[in-house]
């Protein structure tokens, strides 16, 4: 398609556009419409909104004092006038300014690499650091040569936060000392406040047992399979998030 399907008119005259699309079976659809330019309706771009031209056909990079952005070739659908700005950091759990990477109205085909330089007082928490958006949704993050790196899937506003809180374990059908002989499974709900669940492991009588997890409902369960004999048994559930915060739950039950 010529010029990636873009048509430019500057003469102020009325032009009739006709689009015809044909499938492999010869079926056609046609759209006809008129366009006319109006130079008085053109809105000049403010000086502070003039950005950097990113070509959709090439790898694009942007570097500033406290932020770096890299878009692999194929990330953009069209050429982009890339805009970046920074604003003051939030008052709570923030270890950098807010960095606005263009805007979330621009679609991306893949994620992009984002590096944010954190505040100097992050040093003791560098292994707990993540990049979050302004809704405090984690984008992940690793500490790399003084930067926190993540791979967001959309443009938007991001900053560095830390995750020091262990996951939550909520027992659904078990308490310490309960008789579970009439049920077919042990059930829990698990969640994490920021970085997300990394792993979960369950042990009955110190032996690992299979637990299954439904991420959408946050339900976690072990189905009894006949190997747990009548009598008293010990249960331990260990849940770890992406930043190494660990929560444990223990109980005695009988069958």
Wavefront OBJ file of the C-alpha trace (Angstrom):
o trace
v 0.000 0.000 0.000
v 1.437 3.370 -1.055
v 2.695 5.538 1.829
v 1.273 3.038 4.336
v -2.249 4.055 3.249
v -1.838 7.742 4.093
v -3.166 10.479 1.798
v -2.222 14.136 2.234
v -4.162 17.083 0.809
v -3.092 20.721 1.136
v -4.871 22.483 -1.734
v -8.177 23.194 0.026
v -10.177 21.563 -2.802
v -12.873 18.898 -2.448
v -11.628 15.378 -3.224
v -13.643 12.181 -3.609
v -12.061 9.083 -2.071
v -13.115 5.587 -3.078
v -11.849 2.505 -1.242
v -12.494 -0.952 -2.690
v -11.544 -4.098 -0.771
v -11.647 -7.498 -2.503
v -11.264 -10.924 -0.880
v -9.771 -14.047 -2.461
v -13.202 -15.116 -3.765
v -13.735 -11.873 -5.636
v -16.249 -10.392 -3.175
v -15.965 -6.617 -3.010
v -16.858 -3.878 -0.549
v -16.650 -0.214 -1.508
v -16.607 2.943 0.590
v -16.864 6.383 -1.022
v -16.530 9.694 0.826
v -15.345 13.295 0.326
v -12.508 15.146 2.044
v -11.502 18.777 2.002
v -8.665 20.463 3.888
v -9.188 23.550 5.987
v -5.914 25.270 6.838
v -7.569 27.416 9.515
v -8.498 24.262 11.477
v -4.901 23.082 11.812
v -3.781 23.157 15.440
v -0.127 24.030 15.891
v 1.816 21.682 18.158
v 3.047 23.562 21.256
v 6.801 23.816 21.540
v 6.897 21.598 24.650
v 4.921 18.891 22.838
v 7.378 18.453 19.993
v 8.916 15.080 20.508
v 11.270 12.634 18.874
v 10.339 10.887 15.644
v 10.244 7.100 16.022
v 10.086 5.034 12.832
v 7.886 1.949 13.039
v 10.350 0.195 10.727
v 13.362 0.501 13.044
v 14.404 -0.069 16.641
v 13.752 3.197 18.506
v 15.547 4.486 21.592
v 15.085 7.428 23.924
v 17.551 8.372 26.666
v 17.174 10.965 29.391
v 18.925 11.512 32.710
v 16.710 9.155 34.721
v 14.879 7.108 32.100
v 15.681 4.983 29.064
v 13.208 3.560 26.538
v 13.847 1.008 23.804
v 11.206 -0.150 21.312
v 12.246 -3.158 19.207
v 11.502 -3.036 15.495
v 7.870 -4.043 14.979
v 6.607 -2.588 18.255
v 4.920 0.387 16.554
v 2.240 0.192 13.891
v 3.020 3.668 12.510
v 5.692 6.336 12.806
v 5.373 8.167 16.117
v 6.130 11.641 17.416
v 7.342 10.333 20.782
v 6.628 12.544 23.814
v 8.214 12.131 27.245
v 7.725 14.107 30.447
v 8.459 13.707 34.130
v 6.523 14.867 37.193
v 7.005 14.695 40.956
v 6.847 11.297 42.610
v 3.791 10.150 44.601
v 3.835 10.609 48.373
v 3.690 6.906 49.282
v 5.998 4.002 48.358
v 7.725 5.781 45.490
v 11.449 5.744 44.776
v 11.498 7.841 41.609
v 9.613 10.590 39.854
v 6.701 9.660 37.615
v 7.904 9.123 34.059
v 5.223 9.498 31.392
v 6.139 7.452 28.336
v 4.073 8.979 25.537
v 0.387 8.089 26.199
v -1.696 4.948 26.564
v -3.840 5.750 23.505
v -1.102 4.585 21.131
v -1.378 0.829 20.454
v 1.726 -1.363 20.588
v 2.267 -4.721 18.924
v 4.718 -5.905 21.600
v 6.055 -4.674 24.906
v 9.005 -2.296 25.191
v 12.025 -2.049 27.481
v 11.905 0.621 30.160
v 14.690 1.583 32.552
v 14.104 4.013 35.434
v 16.921 5.286 37.649
v 15.664 5.058 41.256
v 16.383 7.401 44.138
v 19.671 6.841 45.965
v 17.830 5.702 49.111
v 16.588 2.583 47.308
v 19.922 0.778 47.729
v 18.851 -1.439 50.649
v 15.637 -2.368 48.808
v 17.004 -2.900 45.288
v 16.003 -6.585 45.260
v 12.434 -5.596 46.185
v 12.044 -2.914 43.515
v 9.437 -3.012 40.757
v 8.178 -0.559 38.167
v 4.493 0.249 38.586
v 2.004 2.373 36.681
v 0.030 5.159 38.334
v -2.665 2.630 39.283
v 0.110 0.760 41.148
v -0.083 -2.259 38.884
v 3.307 -3.986 38.767
v 5.171 -4.238 35.471
v 7.874 -6.368 37.068
v 11.416 -5.168 37.496
v 15.011 -6.194 38.014
v 17.925 -4.143 39.335
v 20.518 -3.719 36.590
v 23.597 -1.461 36.808
v 21.853 1.171 38.909
v 18.561 1.059 36.988
v 15.278 -0.791 37.449
v 14.302 -2.496 34.197
v 10.860 -3.772 33.169
v 8.924 -4.545 29.997
v 5.526 -2.789 29.997
v 3.042 -3.721 27.293
v 1.520 -0.232 26.948
v 2.698 3.357 27.081
v 1.768 5.276 30.199
v 3.083 6.787 33.420
v 5.465 4.718 35.542
v 7.597 4.969 38.674
v 9.653 2.752 40.985
v 8.087 1.188 44.090
v 9.105 -1.641 46.408
v 7.324 -4.835 47.397
v 8.130 -5.934 50.970
v 4.743 -7.453 51.832
v 4.272 -11.226 51.774
v 1.384 -12.823 49.864
v -1.971 -13.423 51.557
v -3.251 -16.943 52.300
v -6.940 -17.347 53.158
v -8.090 -20.847 54.204
v -11.437 -21.739 52.621
v -12.360 -25.060 54.195
v -9.667 -25.811 56.755
v -8.761 -24.685 60.262
v -6.323 -26.225 62.687
v -7.674 -29.520 64.049
v -10.479 -29.901 61.486
v -11.748 -33.285 60.308
v -11.622 -33.339 56.506
v -12.833 -36.900 56.012
v -16.047 -35.707 54.334
v -14.437 -33.378 51.790
v -12.527 -34.145 48.599
v -10.021 -31.302 48.699
v -8.256 -28.646 50.768
v -8.946 -25.152 49.433
v -7.376 -21.708 49.837
v -7.415 -18.307 48.178
v -4.042 -16.651 47.667
v -3.086 -13.200 46.429
v -0.254 -10.695 46.379
v -0.474 -6.940 46.761
v 2.051 -5.935 44.101
v 4.666 -8.055 42.316
v 2.497 -11.164 41.893
v 2.630 -14.819 42.885
v 5.831 -16.609 41.897
v 5.368 -20.046 43.438
v 3.351 -22.156 45.864
v 4.212 -25.476 47.456
v 2.166 -27.683 49.731
v 3.369 -30.423 52.050
v 1.395 -33.071 53.922
v 3.388 -34.892 56.595
v 6.494 -33.193 55.137
v 5.880 -34.724 51.705
v 5.260 -32.457 48.722
v 1.749 -32.712 47.274
v 0.226 -31.218 44.151
v -1.733 -27.976 44.512
v -3.605 -26.489 41.552
v -4.150 -22.770 41.024
v -6.739 -20.750 39.090
v -5.180 -17.297 38.657
v -8.463 -15.663 37.627
v -10.329 -16.676 40.782
v -7.221 -16.863 43.013
v -8.378 -20.317 44.148
v -5.719 -22.847 45.177
v -6.548 -26.449 46.063
v -5.221 -29.929 46.696
v -7.449 -32.867 45.762
v -7.148 -35.921 47.975
v -6.161 -38.931 45.867
v -6.307 -41.815 48.339
v -2.711 -41.668 49.496
v -3.664 -39.761 52.658
v -4.715 -42.478 55.095
v -7.175 -42.108 58.011
v -5.688 -40.354 61.026
v -4.024 -37.054 61.873
v -1.838 -35.246 59.368
v 0.206 -32.034 59.192
v -0.203 -29.505 56.395
v 2.136 -26.708 55.400
v 1.540 -24.295 52.507
v 4.328 -21.956 51.364
v 3.564 -19.079 48.950
v 6.259 -16.776 47.540
v 5.881 -13.615 45.461
v 8.130 -12.320 42.659
v 10.279 -10.362 45.118
v 11.011 -13.206 47.508
v 8.442 -12.348 50.177
v 7.173 -15.604 51.712
v 3.979 -16.506 53.575
v 3.399 -19.857 55.326
v 0.260 -21.540 56.619
v 0.293 -24.614 58.874
v -2.473 -26.757 60.324
v -3.213 -30.210 61.679
v -6.151 -32.046 60.124
v -7.560 -35.536 60.200
v -9.100 -37.876 57.649
l 1 2 3 4 5 6 7 8 9 10 11 12 13 14 15 16 17 18 19 20 21 22 23 24 25 26 27 28 29 30 31 32 33 34 35 36 37 38 39 40 41 42 43 44 45 46 47 48 49 50 51 52 53 54 55 56 57 58 59 60 61 62 63 64 65 66 67 68 69 70 71 72 73 74 75 76 77 78 79 80 81 82 83 84 85 86 87 88 89 90 91 92 93 94 95 96 97 98 99 100 101 102 103 104 105 106 107 108 109 110 111 112 113 114 115 116 117 118 119 120 121 122 123 124 125 126 127 128 129 130 131 132 133 134 135 136 137 138 139 140 141 142 143 144 145 146 147 148 149 150 151 152 153 154 155 156 157 158 159 160 161 162 163 164 165 166 167 168 169 170 171 172 173 174 175 176 177 178 179 180 181 182 183 184 185 186 187 188 189 190 191 192 193 194 195 196 197 198 199 200 201 202 203 204 205 206 207 208 209 210 211 212 213 214 215 216 217 218 219 220 221 222 223 224 225 226 227 228 229 230 231 232 233 234 235 236 237 238 239 240 241 242 243 244 245 246 247 248 249 250 251 252 253 254 255
